[in-house]
Amino acid sequence: MVIKNVSLETVCGITSKLPDNQLPEVAFAGKSNVGKSSLINALMNRKALARTSSQPGKTQTINFYNINSAMYLVDLPGYGYAKVAESEKQKWGKMVENYLQSSKQLRAVFLLIDIRHDPSSNDKMMYDWIVHQGYDPIIIATKLDKIKRSQVEKNVKAIRTGLKVKPGTRILPFSAETKQGREAIWELMDEVTGYEA
């Protein structure tokens, strides 16, 4: 996709009503600090569209980015951040659950996992939960530039095994630094939303 225009159109907090969008949506989920904001910026060819932060748990809202008035990229709040009160975590959980259950336009959920580590118990929980909501998550293995090329296959296999993914689940290695994997993610986004340039 050639990005002509992109804008952060809607920000939904815990009490906001979700927008009744008419365009197809793809959602991105991942634990805090997995590189979600960096991925979104890389996909959009923008430096600071999504705020990146070394402080985890920065995204506490559901952010809807309108791309070319053709689709929405939906940034879900990061999960698994320890320093947030349990009551807050539950509110975010409810907010995300509400979105996954009520969005009429959601076409796919991408789940980001750090390629350097085996999936955490939070990652497993999130994966199972997305499946439970009726979606087959597409896995993006982030921080690809942080490991040697020779480790990629082994680490992707560890993600596949660790999450016990369903057969046929796609795992796309990605680096926000080198942009490796960007085209593959866009192809999938175009495919699931039916976008034709």
Secondary structure, 3 states (H helix, E strand, C coil): CCCCCEEEEEEECCCCCCCCCCCCEEEEEEECCCCHHHHHHHHHCCCCCCCCCCCCCCCCCEEEEEECCCEEEEECCCECCCCCCHHHHHHHHHHHHHHHHHCCCEEEEEEEEECCCCCCHHHHHHHHHHHHCCCCCEEEEECHHHCCHHHHHHHHHHHHHHHCCCCCCCEEECCCCCCCCHHHHHHHHHHHHCCCC
